[in-house]
């Protein structure tokens, strides 16, 4: 029994001497940063999404039929950072409808918005959760909820700008 006790004591002594050194080498300060859902914009996403940002005044988006979800979310982030008014008019289909989530955006009453769930670029599968999450990023909860409940599917749902007021989207004057 004494042999086991001496062996145990020696093992304990070695572990006590070595483990803190190993632990300190392994344990480095770690800062956990939540990764953004989408890559940060690089600056030309709006132009690539067909949206021109003038030097001053409101940003008017008219007759934009959509494109890349990623580009439009990045463009939305750029416009959000500018803090300028955004006027949506004409035909706004697919990804540009994300701009309705901006707190300073409005819809012209005669504009036509086409909502649907996004599809995967390569497989064509619906990405309903992804699209609903984009609408949920904004400040208009009633719009996000209605999108999730009714418009988040394969078919386009067409809505007039004047009808969006019930979802907390301001209706603005026509900007020629």
N, C-alpha and C positions, 0 to 999 in steps of 0.2 A: 504494500500500500504506500510505503514511503516513496518508492520509486515513481509511482504515478503522481504523487503529490509534488515531488520535485520537478517532474516533467511538466506538469500543469503550471507550476509556478514559473518555470523557465519560459514556457510558451506565452504565458500571460505577460511576462516582463518584455519579451521580444515584441509582442503585439502592441504593448503600451508605448514602446519606443519607436516603432516603425509606422504604425497606423496614422498618428497625427501628421507625419511627414507626407505620407501618401495622400491623406485626406486634404491637406493644404495644397498639394499639387493638383489634385482633381478639382477642388472647389474654387473656381474662379468667379469673380462677380459676374452675374448674368442679369442683363436688363431685358425683360420681356416686352417687346413692342408688338402690338397687334398689327399684322400685315394689312395693308389696304385691300379692299375687295377688288379693286381694279388698279392697274398701274397708274402712277401719277401722270398727269398730262405733261407733254413736252412743249406745248405752245401752239402748234399748228393744227390741232385736232378739229377746231371749229371750221377752219378753211377746208379741211379734208372732208368734213361732214356737210359742206355746202352752205355754211353760215358765215356771213361777213360781219365783222364787228367794227362799226364805225369808230372814229376817234372820239366822238362825243355823242351825247343824246341816247335815246333808247336803241336797243338792239332789236331790229325788226326781222323776224323770220317768216318768210312767206313761200308757199308752194314748195315745201320740202317733203319728199316722198320716202325719206328714210335711208337706211343703210346699216352700217355696223353699230351694234349695240354698244360695244366698247368705246368707239370713237365718240358717240353721242353722250355717253356718261362722262367721258373726259372733257368734252366740250361744255357740258352742264357744269362741271366743277370750275372750269375757267370763267364762265359767265357768272357763276355764283360768287367767285372771288372778286369780280369787278363791282358787284353790288348795283349794277345799273338796271333800269326797267327793261323788260323783255316783252315785246308785242308779237303774238302769234296770229297769223292771218293766212287767208287762202286755204290751200289744202295742206294739212299737216298730218302725215300718215306715218305710222310705225314709230321708229325710235325718236323722232323729234318731239313726240308727245311727252317724252321725259322732261322736257323743258317746262311743262306745266307744274312740275314739283318745285320750281324755284319760287321763293316767297314773293319776289317782285315781278312775276310774270302775269300776263293777262291774255285773254282770248278775245279776238274781234268777234262780234255777234254773228257775222255771216261766215266765219271760218268753218271748215269741215275737218274734224279730227277723226282719224282711223286708228282704233286700238286693237291690239292682238297680243298674244304671248309670243315671245321671241323663239326662234328655232336655232338649234345647234348648227354652226357653219358647215360642218362636214356630214353629220348624220341626218340632219333635217328634223330631229326629234324636238318636240316642244320643251321649252325651258320655262315652264310656268312659274316655278318658285323664284327663278332668277329675275324674271320680269316684274313680278309682284314686289320683290325686294327693292327694285329700283324705284318703283312708285312709293314705296314705304320710306325711302330716304328723305323725302321732302316734308314740307310743313303742312300739306293738305291731306289730313287723315281721311276725310270723307271721300276724296278722290281715290286715294289708295285702297280704301275698303271696297268701294264700288268696282274698281278695276279687278281686285282679287275675287270678288263675288260674281261678277257678270261678264267682264270683257276679256278675261285672261284665258283665251282659247285660240284655236287655229284660225277661225274665221275673223274677218275684220268686223268691228262694230263701229258704225259711223255716227258721230255725235256733232251737232252744231255747237258753235262757240257759245251761243245764247243759252244752251241747255246745261253748260258746265257750271253756271252760277250756283246750282243746287249742290254742287260738290266743292264749294268754297273757292272756286276759280273766278276771279274778277273778270267781268266783261269790260273791255276797253273800247275807246273810240277807234275808228278805222284810220290807219296811218298809210296814206297813199304812197 
